[in-house]
Amino acid sequence: MTCSESDVSSESHSEPNTEGYFKDKTKYIPPWTEPYIIGIAGNSGSGKTSISQQIIRELNQPWTVLLSFDNFYRPLTKEQSAKAFANEWDFDTPDSLDLDALYDTVKKLKQGEKARIPVYSFELHGRTDKVTTIYGANVIIIEGLYALYDKRLLDLMDIKIYVDTDLDICLARRLTRDILYRGRDLQGAMKQWETFVKPNAVRYLNPTMNNADLVIPRGLDNVVAIDLMIGHIKKQLGLKSLAHIRHLKALGQDIEFDIHRYPNLKVLPINNQTMGINSILFNKNTLMSDFIFYFDRMATLIIEAALDQLTNYQSVDIQTDPNFPPFKGLQQRDNLIAVTVIRSGDCFVTSLKRTFLEIPIGKLLIQSDSLTGEPQLHQERLPRGIDNLKNKKILLFDAQIISGAAAIMAIQVLIDHKIGETDIIFCSYLSTEIGLRRILRVFPRVKIVVGKLSSLGDTSKFPKYNPEQFIDSNWHFKNRFIDSLYFGAK
């Protein structure tokens, strides 16, 4: 289909079969393993890069990855490099590109794995020593001359776009770019165009237009076509978000929840100390300074309960007095790492530092989209080398579990970094029953420590851990308030 002002339609595609994404109600499929993939091709200077950048701005999606073919040129030998500096090397044939590496990169991102993107220098005609590491993507834009050339890539794409701009305009833009930004001279740039660029466009590139779902004439000047194309992409992303939310809501609905069936789930005991602290933290008249002090006490209790889940110890003899036998002690052998979900999980940091002399702390930023409500991973900053660290245990912190969506996403991030379920201890102060149901349905072997747990809503029978008869819809359990009171900001 060709997009123009007179015939373009935002309904040019059928709606995706979103039901197929989430047939398995026991499995969590993170958004970054079902990315929306866009392919954008066109002649050199057609405006495909500008259109890609406009799509990124308009979609405003976290974890939108632009994979440019420019970074996947094959390394050159010394002889080939000499020809390149003499403008006698053909960079515009499909063989000049490492399409296998690009395909493998997209496949890794779809599988939730890290991908390493080479960095190419046009001035040096070769790859630099730098690489860009990418983990996860909600949207992938594959942009380049031959984006619609390789069948393997075409099969991965949700929408395929060809930017069709007159070759004379392409030449003018290419000359400006090569001379001003790539250190070329006019004679060399024209030699490249006449010898390689134009002939390859006719032979290899132009035929890929037939693989496109949408053809945009005149490139960036075709405002109507671009607006309608972006509107269509937004609609498809919206449908996927709705499917993701429906799947999250369905998790844990059809299981029988009995706290005694989950030995990996620990709720702090009800005693005078915990009841007294909860009374202060639940009181709306508690001063901020008092709230911080008593939350730190509660956080310490939760951390101590989490440490009780560790089992990897070795026996050690501690000599206390030369006149008496040594003390038969234990030494903890695990490498402990803390990860907080910003910013609710950061309420545990003070107690963490008081409990451990030193502990690496990573951060995850997970927020819900303001329009769709879909949880989105905005940032992951985990300690370096966490993937390859041996004997590791992760203490994962979030002050509240409400829907369970953020917790599930955070656990999935850790699993993507080669951390086993049994090596994760999730720590939270308040949790709803439905949130726990969802987490345990997806990750039944993750260890969980909770300060206070509400019930789903069956008022006829309340378990011993909830004598106050809190239900999930009570204010303290359905609203995030801990971090606001702890840090003093709304």
The 8 nearest C-alpha neighbors of each residue, nearest first, counted from 0:
[[1, 213, 212, 214, 2, 211, 11, 7],
 [0, 2, 214, 213, 215, 3, 7, 216],
 [3, 1, 7, 215, 224, 214, 213, 6],
 [2, 4, 7, 5, 6, 224, 1, 216],
 [3, 5, 223, 6, 7, 224, 2, 221],
 [4, 6, 3, 7, 2, 8, 223, 224],
 [7, 5, 3, 4, 2, 8, 1, 224],
 [8, 6, 2, 3, 4, 5, 224, 9],
 [9, 7, 10, 11, 6, 227, 2, 228],
 [8, 10, 231, 227, 11, 228, 230, 7],
 [11, 9, 8, 12, 231, 13, 14, 7],
 [10, 12, 9, 8, 13, 7, 0, 231],
 [13, 11, 10, 14, 9, 231, 212, 15],
 [12, 14, 15, 11, 10, 16, 235, 231],
 [13, 15, 12, 16, 235, 238, 17, 10],
 [16, 14, 17, 13, 235, 238, 239, 12],
 [15, 17, 18, 19, 14, 20, 13, 239],
 [16, 18, 19, 20, 15, 242, 239, 238],
 [19, 17, 20, 16, 21, 22, 242, 15],
 [18, 20, 17, 21, 22, 16, 15, 23],
 [21, 19, 17, 18, 22, 16, 242, 28],
 [20, 22, 23, 19, 18, 246, 24, 28],
 [23, 21, 19, 24, 20, 18, 246, 26],
 [22, 24, 25, 21, 26, 27, 20, 246],
 [25, 23, 26, 22, 250, 21, 249, 246],
 [26, 24, 23, 441, 440, 250, 27, 251],
 [25, 27, 441, 23, 24, 28, 440, 21],
 [28, 26, 441, 29, 25, 24, 247, 407],
 [27, 29, 26, 30, 32, 21, 33, 243],
 [28, 30, 31, 32, 27, 408, 33, 411],
 [31, 29, 33, 32, 137, 34, 28, 136],
 [30, 32, 136, 137, 135, 34, 33, 29],
 [33, 31, 109, 111, 110, 30, 29, 34],
 [32, 34, 30, 31, 109, 35, 29, 137],
 [35, 33, 137, 138, 31, 32, 136, 36],
 [34, 36, 138, 157, 139, 137, 33, 37],
 [37, 35, 139, 156, 157, 138, 140, 34],
 [38, 36, 140, 158, 156, 157, 159, 141],
 [37, 39, 159, 141, 146, 160, 140, 142],
 [38, 40, 160, 142, 161, 146, 141, 159],
 [41, 39, 161, 146, 144, 143, 145, 142],
 [42, 40, 162, 144, 161, 45, 163, 47],
 [41, 43, 45, 144, 44, 200, 169, 204],
 [42, 44, 45, 169, 41, 173, 144, 196],
 [43, 45, 169, 173, 172, 46, 42, 170],
 [46, 44, 164, 42, 169, 43, 47, 41],
 [45, 47, 49, 48, 218, 44, 219, 50],
 [46, 48, 50, 49, 45, 162, 51, 41],
 [49, 47, 51, 50, 46, 52, 142, 143],
 [50, 48, 52, 46, 51, 47, 53, 219],
 [49, 51, 53, 47, 52, 48, 54, 219],
 [52, 50, 48, 54, 49, 53, 47, 55],
 [51, 53, 55, 49, 54, 50, 48, 56],
 [54, 52, 50, 56, 55, 51, 57, 49],
 [53, 55, 51, 57, 52, 56, 58, 50],
 [54, 56, 52, 53, 58, 57, 59, 51],
 [57, 55, 53, 59, 54, 58, 52, 60],
 [56, 58, 54, 59, 55, 53, 229, 60],
 [57, 59, 60, 55, 56, 54, 233, 229],
 [60, 58, 56, 57, 55, 61, 63, 54],
 [59, 61, 58, 63, 62, 137, 55, 138],
 [62, 60, 377, 63, 59, 137, 376, 375],
 [61, 63, 136, 137, 64, 60, 377, 138],
 [62, 64, 138, 61, 136, 137, 139, 60],
 [65, 63, 139, 62, 136, 140, 138, 66],
 [66, 64, 140, 139, 67, 141, 63, 142],
 [67, 65, 141, 140, 142, 64, 68, 139],
 [66, 68, 142, 69, 143, 70, 65, 141],
 [67, 69, 143, 71, 70, 142, 66, 72],
 [70, 68, 67, 71, 72, 119, 143, 96],
 [69, 71, 119, 68, 118, 117, 72, 67],
 [72, 70, 68, 97, 69, 96, 73, 101],
 [73, 71, 96, 97, 70, 95, 69, 74],
 [72, 74, 96, 97, 95, 71, 75, 125],
 [75, 73, 125, 72, 126, 76, 124, 71],
 [76, 74, 79, 80, 73, 77, 125, 78],
 [75, 77, 79, 78, 80, 74, 81, 125],
 [78, 76, 80, 79, 81, 75, 82, 83],
 [77, 79, 81, 76, 80, 82, 75, 83],
 [78, 80, 76, 82, 81, 77, 75, 83],
 [79, 81, 83, 77, 82, 78, 75, 76],
 [82, 80, 78, 84, 83, 79, 77, 85],
 [83, 81, 87, 85, 79, 88, 80, 84],
 [82, 84, 88, 80, 86, 85, 81, 87],
 [85, 83, 81, 86, 82, 80, 87, 124],
 [84, 86, 82, 83, 87, 81, 187, 88],
 [87, 85, 83, 84, 88, 187, 191, 82],
 [86, 88, 82, 85, 83, 89, 191, 84],
 [87, 89, 83, 82, 86, 90, 79, 85],
 [88, 90, 91, 195, 92, 87, 95, 83],
 [91, 89, 95, 92, 88, 195, 72, 96],
 [92, 90, 89, 196, 195, 199, 93, 95],
 [91, 93, 94, 95, 90, 199, 89, 203],
 [94, 92, 95, 96, 91, 145, 203, 98],
 [95, 93, 96, 92, 97, 91, 98, 73],
 [94, 96, 93, 90, 92, 73, 72, 91],
 [97, 95, 72, 94, 73, 98, 93, 71],
 [96, 98, 99, 73, 71, 100, 72, 101],
 [97, 99, 101, 100, 96, 102, 71, 149],
 [98, 100, 102, 97, 101, 103, 104, 96],
 [101, 99, 103, 98, 102, 97, 104, 71],
 [100, 102, 104, 98, 103, 99, 105, 97],
 [101, 103, 99, 105, 104, 100, 98, 106],
 [102, 104, 106, 100, 101, 105, 107, 99],
 [105, 103, 101, 107, 102, 106, 114, 100],
 [106, 104, 108, 102, 107, 103, 109, 101],
 [105, 107, 103, 109, 104, 108, 102, 110],
 [108, 106, 110, 112, 104, 109, 105, 103],
 [107, 109, 105, 111, 110, 106, 112, 135],
 [108, 110, 32, 106, 107, 111, 105, 33],
 [111, 109, 107, 108, 32, 112, 106, 31],
 [112, 110, 108, 32, 109, 135, 415, 31],
 [113, 111, 107, 108, 110, 134, 415, 114],
 [112, 114, 134, 133, 108, 107, 132, 115],
 [113, 115, 133, 132, 104, 107, 134, 116],
 [114, 116, 132, 131, 130, 133, 117, 113],
 [115, 117, 131, 130, 132, 114, 118, 70],
 [118, 116, 130, 70, 131, 119, 115, 126],
 [117, 119, 70, 130, 126, 127, 129, 116],
 [120, 118, 126, 70, 125, 127, 117, 121],
 [119, 121, 123, 122, 125, 124, 126, 127],
 [122, 120, 124, 123, 181, 119, 125, 182],
 [121, 123, 120, 124, 181, 182, 125, 183],
 [124, 122, 120, 125, 121, 126, 119, 127],
 [125, 123, 121, 122, 120, 80, 83, 126],
 [124, 126, 123, 120, 119, 74, 127, 75],
 [127, 125, 119, 118, 120, 74, 117, 128],
 [126, 128, 129, 118, 119, 120, 125, 117],
 [127, 129, 130, 126, 118, 117, 119, 125],
 [130, 128, 127, 118, 117, 131, 126, 119],
 [129, 131, 117, 116, 118, 115, 132, 128],
 [130, 132, 116, 115, 117, 133, 129, 118],
 [133, 131, 115, 114, 116, 130, 113, 134],
 [134, 132, 114, 113, 115, 131, 135, 116],
 [135, 133, 113, 112, 114, 108, 132, 136],
 [134, 136, 31, 108, 111, 133, 62, 112],
 [135, 137, 31, 62, 138, 63, 34, 64],
 [136, 138, 34, 31, 62, 63, 30, 35],
 [137, 139, 63, 35, 34, 136, 36, 64],
 [140, 138, 36, 64, 63, 65, 37, 35],
 [139, 141, 37, 65, 38, 36, 66, 142],
 [142, 140, 38, 66, 37, 67, 39, 65],
 [143, 141, 39, 67, 146, 140, 38, 40],
 [144, 142, 68, 146, 40, 145, 67, 39],
 [143, 145, 40, 41, 146, 42, 43, 204],
 [146, 144, 148, 147, 143, 40, 204, 93],
 [145, 147, 40, 143, 148, 38, 144, 142],
 [148, 146, 145, 207, 149, 40, 153, 210],
 [147, 149, 145, 146, 207, 150, 153, 204],
 [150, 148, 151, 152, 147, 153, 146, 145],
 [151, 149, 153, 152, 154, 148, 147, 155],
 [152, 150, 154, 149, 153, 155, 102, 148],
 [153, 151, 155, 154, 150, 149, 102, 156],
 [154, 152, 150, 156, 155, 151, 147, 149],
 [153, 155, 151, 152, 156, 150, 157, 149],
 [156, 154, 152, 153, 157, 151, 36, 105],
 [157, 155, 36, 153, 158, 154, 37, 38],
 [158, 156, 36, 37, 35, 155, 159, 38],
 [157, 159, 37, 156, 38, 212, 160, 36],
 [160, 158, 38, 211, 212, 37, 39, 213],
 [161, 159, 39, 213, 211, 214, 38, 212],
 [160, 162, 214, 40, 41, 39, 211, 208],
 [161, 163, 41, 215, 218, 214, 47, 40],
 [162, 164, 216, 215, 217, 161, 218, 41],
 [165, 163, 217, 45, 218, 216, 166, 162],
 [164, 166, 168, 167, 169, 163, 217, 45],
 [167, 165, 169, 168, 170, 164, 42, 45],
 [168, 166, 170, 169, 165, 171, 164, 172],
 [167, 169, 171, 166, 170, 165, 172, 164],
 [168, 170, 44, 166, 172, 45, 167, 171],
 [171, 169, 173, 167, 168, 172, 166, 174],
 [172, 170, 168, 174, 173, 169, 175, 167],
 [173, 171, 175, 169, 44, 170, 174, 176],
 [174, 172, 176, 170, 44, 175, 171, 177],
 [175, 173, 177, 171, 176, 172, 178, 170],
 [174, 176, 172, 173, 178, 177, 179, 171],
 [177, 175, 173, 180, 179, 174, 178, 172],
 [178, 176, 181, 174, 183, 180, 175, 179],
 [177, 179, 183, 182, 175, 176, 184, 180],
 [178, 180, 176, 177, 175, 181, 182, 183],
 [181, 179, 176, 177, 182, 178, 175, 183],
 [182, 180, 177, 183, 122, 178, 121, 179],
 [181, 183, 178, 180, 122, 177, 179, 184],
 [184, 182, 178, 177, 181, 188, 187, 185],
 [185, 183, 187, 186, 178, 188, 182, 177],
 [186, 184, 188, 187, 189, 178, 183, 174],
 [187, 185, 189, 188, 184, 190, 183, 191],
 [186, 188, 190, 184, 189, 185, 86, 191],
 [187, 189, 185, 191, 190, 186, 184, 192],
 [190, 188, 192, 186, 191, 187, 185, 193],
 [191, 189, 187, 193, 188, 192, 194, 186],
 [190, 192, 188, 194, 189, 195, 193, 86],
 [191, 193, 196, 189, 190, 194, 195, 197],
 [192, 194, 190, 191, 197, 195, 189, 196],
 [195, 193, 191, 192, 190, 196, 198, 197],
 [194, 196, 191, 198, 192, 89, 197, 193],
 [197, 195, 192, 199, 91, 198, 200, 191],
 [196, 198, 200, 199, 192, 193, 195, 201],
 [199, 197, 201, 200, 195, 196, 202, 194],
 [200, 198, 202, 201, 203, 196, 197, 195],
 [201, 199, 204, 197, 198, 202, 203, 205],
 [200, 202, 198, 199, 205, 203, 204, 197],
 [203, 201, 199, 200, 198, 204, 205, 206],
 [204, 202, 199, 200, 201, 205, 206, 207],
 [203, 205, 200, 206, 207, 201, 202, 199],
 [204, 206, 207, 201, 200, 208, 203, 202],
 [205, 207, 208, 204, 209, 203, 202, 201],
 [208, 206, 209, 210, 205, 204, 147, 148],
 [207, 209, 206, 210, 211, 205, 161, 214],
 [208, 210, 207, 211, 206, 205, 212, 161],
 [211, 209, 208, 207, 147, 212, 159, 148],
 [212, 210, 159, 160, 213, 208, 209, 161],
 [211, 213, 159, 0, 160, 158, 210, 214],
 [212, 214, 160, 0, 211, 1, 2, 161],
 [215, 213, 1, 161, 2, 160, 162, 0],
 [214, 216, 162, 2, 163, 218, 1, 161],
 [217, 215, 163, 218, 164, 162, 214, 3],
 [218, 216, 164, 220, 221, 163, 219, 215],
 [219, 217, 162, 220, 216, 46, 164, 221],
 [218, 220, 221, 46, 50, 217, 222, 49],
 [219, 221, 218, 222, 217, 216, 223, 225],
 [222, 220, 219, 224, 223, 217, 218, 225],
 [223, 221, 225, 224, 220, 226, 219, 4],
 [224, 222, 226, 225, 221, 4, 227, 3],
 [225, 223, 227, 226, 2, 222, 221, 3],
 [224, 226, 228, 222, 227, 223, 229, 221],
 [227, 225, 229, 223, 228, 224, 222, 230],
 [226, 228, 230, 9, 224, 229, 225, 231],
 [227, 229, 225, 231, 230, 226, 224, 9],
 [230, 228, 232, 226, 231, 227, 225, 233],
 [231, 229, 227, 233, 228, 232, 226, 234],
 [230, 232, 234, 9, 228, 229, 233, 227],
 [233, 231, 229, 235, 234, 230, 236, 228],
 [234, 232, 236, 230, 231, 235, 237, 229],
 [233, 235, 237, 231, 232, 236, 230, 238],
 [234, 236, 238, 232, 237, 233, 231, 239],
 [237, 235, 233, 239, 238, 234, 240, 232],
 [238, 236, 234, 240, 235, 239, 233, 241],
 [239, 237, 235, 241, 240, 236, 242, 234],
 [238, 240, 242, 236, 237, 241, 243, 17],
 [241, 239, 237, 243, 238, 242, 373, 236],
 [242, 240, 244, 238, 243, 239, 245, 237],
 [241, 243, 239, 245, 240, 244, 17, 246],
 [242, 244, 240, 246, 241, 245, 239, 247],
 [243, 245, 247, 241, 246, 242, 373, 240],
 [246, 244, 242, 248, 247, 243, 241, 249],
 [245, 247, 249, 243, 244, 248, 242, 21],
 [248, 246, 244, 250, 249, 245, 243, 404],
 [249, 247, 245, 246, 250, 244, 252, 251],
 [248, 250, 246, 247, 252, 245, 251, 24],
 [251, 249, 437, 247, 248, 252, 24, 246],
 [250, 252, 437, 436, 253, 440, 254, 249],
 [253, 251, 250, 249, 254, 436, 433, 248],
 [252, 254, 251, 255, 250, 249, 256, 436],
 [255, 253, 251, 252, 256, 436, 440, 250],
 [254, 256, 257, 253, 252, 251, 436, 260],
 [257, 255, 254, 258, 436, 260, 432, 251],
 [256, 258, 259, 260, 255, 261, 462, 254],
 [257, 259, 260, 261, 256, 264, 262, 265],
 [258, 260, 257, 261, 262, 264, 256, 263],
 [261, 259, 258, 257, 262, 256, 264, 263],
 [260, 262, 263, 259, 264, 258, 257, 443],
 [263, 261, 264, 260, 259, 265, 258, 446],
 [262, 264, 446, 261, 447, 265, 444, 445],
 [265, 263, 447, 262, 261, 446, 448, 266],
 [264, 266, 448, 447, 449, 267, 263, 262],
 [267, 265, 449, 450, 448, 268, 451, 264],
 [268, 266, 450, 449, 265, 269, 451, 301],
 [269, 267, 270, 266, 273, 464, 450, 265],
 [268, 270, 273, 274, 267, 464, 271, 272],
 [271, 269, 272, 273, 274, 268, 275, 267],
 [270, 272, 274, 273, 275, 269, 276, 268],
 [271, 273, 275, 270, 274, 276, 269, 277],
 [274, 272, 276, 275, 270, 271, 277, 269],
 [275, 273, 277, 271, 272, 276, 270, 278],
 [274, 276, 278, 272, 273, 277, 271, 279],
 [275, 277, 273, 279, 278, 274, 293, 280],
 [278, 276, 280, 274, 279, 275, 281, 273],
 [277, 279, 275, 276, 281, 280, 274, 282],
 [278, 280, 276, 282, 277, 281, 285, 275],
 [279, 281, 277, 282, 278, 290, 276, 294],
 [282, 280, 278, 279, 277, 283, 475, 285],
 [283, 281, 279, 284, 280, 285, 278, 277],
 [282, 284, 285, 281, 280, 286, 279, 290],
 [285, 283, 282, 286, 279, 281, 287, 280],
 [286, 284, 282, 283, 290, 279, 289, 287],
 [287, 285, 289, 288, 290, 284, 283, 291],
 [286, 288, 290, 289, 291, 484, 285, 485],
 [289, 287, 291, 290, 286, 292, 285, 485],
 [290, 288, 292, 286, 287, 291, 293, 285],
 [289, 291, 287, 293, 288, 292, 294, 280],
 [292, 290, 294, 288, 289, 485, 293, 295],
 [293, 291, 289, 295, 290, 294, 288, 296],
 [294, 292, 296, 295, 290, 291, 289, 276],
 [293, 295, 297, 291, 296, 292, 290, 298],
 [296, 294, 298, 293, 292, 297, 350, 291],
 [295, 297, 293, 299, 294, 298, 300, 292],
 [298, 296, 294, 300, 299, 295, 293, 301],
 [297, 299, 295, 301, 300, 296, 347, 294],
 [300, 298, 302, 296, 297, 301, 350, 303],
 [301, 299, 303, 297, 298, 302, 304, 296],
 [300, 302, 304, 298, 299, 303, 305, 297],
 [303, 301, 305, 299, 304, 300, 298, 306],
 [302, 304, 306, 300, 305, 301, 299, 307],
 [305, 303, 301, 307, 302, 306, 300, 448],
 [304, 306, 302, 307, 303, 308, 448, 301],
 [307, 305, 303, 308, 304, 309, 302, 301],
 [306, 308, 304, 305, 309, 303, 310, 302],
 [309, 307, 306, 305, 310, 304, 446, 424],
 [310, 308, 307, 306, 311, 305, 312, 333],
 [311, 309, 312, 308, 307, 331, 333, 306],
 [310, 312, 332, 309, 331, 333, 313, 330],
 [313, 311, 331, 330, 332, 310, 329, 314],
 [312, 314, 330, 329, 315, 331, 332, 311],
 [315, 313, 329, 328, 330, 312, 316, 327],
 [316, 314, 328, 329, 327, 317, 330, 313],
 [315, 317, 327, 326, 325, 328, 318, 314],
 [316, 318, 326, 325, 319, 315, 327, 328],
 [319, 317, 325, 320, 326, 316, 321, 324],
 [318, 320, 317, 325, 321, 326, 323, 324],
 [319, 321, 322, 323, 318, 325, 324, 326],
 [322, 320, 323, 319, 318, 324, 325, 317],
 [321, 323, 320, 324, 319, 325, 318, 326],
 [324, 322, 320, 321, 325, 319, 318, 326],
 [323, 325, 326, 322, 318, 321, 320, 319],
 [326, 324, 318, 317, 316, 327, 319, 323],
 [325, 327, 317, 316, 328, 318, 324, 319],
 [328, 326, 316, 315, 325, 317, 314, 329],
 [327, 329, 315, 314, 326, 316, 317, 330],
 [330, 328, 314, 315, 313, 312, 331, 327],
 [331, 329, 313, 312, 332, 314, 315, 328],
 [330, 332, 312, 333, 311, 329, 313, 310],
 [333, 331, 312, 311, 330, 334, 313, 390],
 [334, 332, 390, 391, 335, 331, 392, 311],
 [335, 333, 391, 390, 392, 336, 332, 389],
 [334, 336, 392, 391, 333, 393, 358, 337],
 [337, 335, 393, 359, 358, 394, 360, 392],
 [336, 338, 394, 360, 393, 395, 359, 361],
 [339, 337, 361, 395, 360, 362, 394, 396],
 [340, 338, 344, 396, 362, 345, 395, 341],
 [339, 341, 344, 363, 397, 342, 364, 362],
 [342, 340, 364, 343, 344, 363, 339, 345],
 [341, 343, 345, 344, 340, 482, 346, 339],
 [342, 344, 482, 398, 345, 397, 341, 346],
 [343, 345, 397, 339, 396, 340, 346, 398],
 [344, 346, 342, 347, 348, 343, 339, 341],
 [345, 347, 344, 348, 343, 482, 485, 398],
 [348, 346, 345, 350, 349, 298, 344, 351],
 [349, 347, 351, 345, 350, 346, 352, 344],
 [350, 348, 352, 351, 347, 353, 295, 346],
 [351, 349, 353, 352, 348, 299, 347, 295],
 [352, 350, 348, 354, 349, 353, 355, 347],
 [353, 351, 349, 355, 354, 350, 348, 356],
 [352, 354, 350, 351, 355, 349, 356, 299],
 [353, 355, 351, 352, 350, 356, 299, 302],
 [356, 354, 357, 352, 353, 351, 358, 350],
 [355, 357, 352, 354, 358, 353, 351, 359],
 [358, 356, 355, 359, 352, 354, 351, 353],
 [357, 359, 336, 355, 360, 335, 337, 356],
 [360, 358, 336, 337, 382, 361, 357, 335],
 [361, 359, 337, 338, 336, 358, 382, 362],
 [360, 362, 381, 338, 382, 380, 337, 339],
 [363, 361, 380, 339, 338, 379, 340, 381],
 [362, 364, 379, 340, 378, 341, 365, 339],
 [365, 363, 378, 341, 377, 340, 376, 379],
 [366, 364, 376, 375, 377, 363, 405, 374],
 [367, 365, 375, 374, 368, 364, 376, 377],
 [368, 366, 374, 372, 373, 375, 369, 365],
 [367, 369, 372, 373, 370, 371, 374, 366],
 [368, 370, 372, 371, 367, 373, 366, 374],
 [371, 369, 368, 372, 373, 367, 237, 240],
 [370, 372, 373, 368, 369, 240, 241, 237],
 [373, 371, 368, 367, 369, 370, 374, 244],
 [372, 374, 367, 368, 371, 244, 240, 375],
 [375, 373, 367, 366, 368, 372, 405, 365],
 [376, 374, 366, 365, 367, 377, 373, 368],
 [375, 377, 365, 378, 364, 366, 374, 61],
 [378, 376, 364, 61, 365, 375, 62, 379],
 [377, 379, 364, 363, 376, 380, 365, 362],
 [380, 378, 363, 362, 381, 364, 377, 376],
 [379, 381, 362, 361, 363, 378, 382, 383],
 [380, 382, 361, 362, 379, 383, 385, 360],
 [383, 381, 361, 385, 384, 359, 380, 360],
 [384, 382, 385, 381, 386, 380, 361, 387],
 [383, 385, 386, 387, 388, 382, 381, 416],
 [384, 386, 388, 387, 383, 382, 381, 416],
 [387, 385, 416, 384, 417, 388, 418, 383],
 [386, 388, 385, 384, 389, 417, 416, 418],
 [389, 387, 385, 386, 384, 391, 390, 334],
 [388, 390, 391, 387, 334, 333, 385, 386],
 [391, 389, 333, 334, 392, 388, 332, 335],
 [392, 390, 334, 389, 333, 335, 388, 393],
 [391, 393, 422, 335, 423, 334, 336, 333],
 [392, 394, 423, 336, 337, 395, 335, 424],
 [393, 395, 337, 424, 425, 336, 338, 423],
 [394, 396, 425, 338, 339, 426, 337, 393],
 [397, 395, 344, 339, 426, 425, 427, 340],
 [396, 398, 344, 427, 343, 340, 399, 339],
 [397, 399, 427, 428, 343, 344, 396, 429],
 [400, 398, 429, 397, 427, 430, 428, 401],
 [401, 399, 430, 403, 434, 431, 429, 402],
 [400, 402, 403, 434, 431, 477, 430, 399],
 [403, 401, 434, 404, 400, 433, 431, 405],
 [402, 404, 434, 406, 400, 401, 405, 407],
 [405, 403, 407, 402, 406, 408, 374, 247],
 [406, 404, 408, 407, 403, 409, 365, 374],
 [405, 407, 409, 403, 408, 404, 410, 400],
 [408, 406, 404, 410, 409, 405, 438, 403],
 [407, 409, 411, 405, 406, 410, 404, 412],
 [410, 408, 406, 412, 411, 407, 405, 413],
 [411, 409, 413, 407, 412, 408, 406, 414],
 [410, 412, 414, 408, 413, 409, 415, 407],
 [413, 411, 415, 409, 410, 414, 408, 416],
 [414, 412, 416, 410, 415, 411, 418, 409],
 [413, 415, 418, 411, 416, 417, 412, 419],
 [414, 416, 412, 413, 417, 411, 111, 112],
 [417, 415, 413, 414, 386, 418, 412, 385],
 [418, 416, 414, 415, 386, 419, 413, 387],
 [419, 417, 414, 413, 416, 422, 420, 415],
 [418, 420, 422, 421, 414, 417, 423, 413],
 [421, 419, 445, 422, 423, 444, 418, 442],
 [420, 422, 445, 419, 444, 423, 446, 424],
 [421, 423, 392, 419, 420, 393, 418, 424],
 [424, 422, 393, 421, 420, 445, 392, 446],
 [425, 423, 446, 394, 447, 395, 393, 445],
 [424, 426, 447, 395, 396, 394, 446, 448],
 [427, 425, 448, 396, 395, 447, 449, 424],
 [428, 426, 398, 449, 397, 399, 429, 396],
 [427, 429, 450, 398, 449, 399, 451, 430],
 [430, 428, 399, 451, 450, 427, 452, 400],
 [431, 429, 400, 452, 399, 401, 451, 432],
 [432, 430, 453, 471, 434, 433, 401, 452],
 [431, 433, 435, 454, 455, 434, 453, 436],
 [434, 432, 436, 435, 431, 455, 437, 402],
 [435, 433, 403, 402, 431, 437, 432, 436],
 [436, 434, 438, 432, 437, 433, 439, 431],
 [435, 437, 251, 433, 439, 434, 438, 440],
 [436, 438, 251, 250, 440, 434, 435, 439],
 [437, 439, 435, 441, 440, 436, 442, 407],
 [440, 438, 443, 442, 436, 441, 437, 435],
 [439, 441, 437, 438, 251, 443, 442, 436],
 [442, 440, 438, 439, 26, 25, 27, 443],
 [443, 441, 439, 444, 445, 438, 440, 420],
 [442, 444, 439, 440, 445, 441, 438, 420],
 [445, 443, 421, 442, 420, 446, 263, 439],
 [446, 444, 420, 421, 423, 442, 443, 424],
 [445, 447, 424, 263, 264, 425, 423, 444],
 [448, 446, 425, 264, 424, 426, 265, 263],
 [447, 449, 265, 426, 266, 264, 305, 425],
 [450, 448, 266, 427, 428, 451, 426, 265],
 [449, 451, 428, 267, 266, 429, 301, 427],
 [450, 452, 429, 449, 428, 430, 266, 453],
 [453, 451, 430, 431, 429, 432, 454, 465],
 [452, 454, 470, 469, 431, 471, 432, 465],
 [455, 453, 470, 432, 456, 471, 469, 431],
 [456, 454, 432, 471, 470, 433, 457, 453],
 [455, 457, 470, 454, 458, 471, 472, 469],
 [456, 458, 459, 460, 455, 454, 461, 470],
 [457, 459, 460, 456, 461, 468, 470, 454],
 [460, 458, 457, 461, 456, 468, 462, 454],
 [461, 459, 458, 457, 462, 468, 456, 454],
 [460, 462, 468, 465, 458, 463, 466, 459],
 [463, 461, 464, 465, 460, 466, 454, 468],
 [462, 464, 465, 466, 461, 269, 467, 468],
 [463, 465, 462, 466, 269, 452, 268, 266],
 [466, 464, 463, 467, 468, 462, 461, 453],
 [465, 467, 468, 463, 464, 461, 462, 469],
 [466, 468, 465, 469, 461, 464, 453, 470],
 [469, 467, 466, 465, 461, 470, 453, 454],
 [468, 470, 453, 467, 454, 473, 465, 471],
 [469, 471, 454, 453, 456, 472, 473, 455],
 [472, 470, 431, 455, 453, 473, 476, 454],
 [471, 473, 470, 477, 474, 476, 456, 455],
 [474, 472, 471, 470, 476, 475, 477, 469],
 [473, 475, 477, 476, 478, 472, 471, 479],
 [476, 474, 473, 478, 477, 281, 480, 479],
 [475, 477, 474, 473, 478, 471, 431, 401],
 [476, 478, 474, 472, 401, 475, 473, 471],
 [479, 477, 476, 475, 474, 480, 401, 473],
 [480, 478, 481, 399, 477, 482, 476, 475],
 [479, 481, 483, 482, 478, 484, 475, 485],
 [482, 480, 484, 483, 485, 479, 398, 343],
 [481, 483, 485, 343, 484, 480, 486, 346],
 [484, 482, 488, 489, 480, 487, 481, 486],
 [483, 485, 487, 481, 482, 486, 480, 287],
 [486, 484, 482, 291, 483, 487, 481, 346],
 [487, 485, 483, 484, 488, 482, 346, 291],
 [486, 488, 484, 483, 485, 489, 287, 482],
 [489, 487, 483, 486, 484, 482, 485, 480],
 [488, 483, 487, 484, 480, 482, 486, 479]]
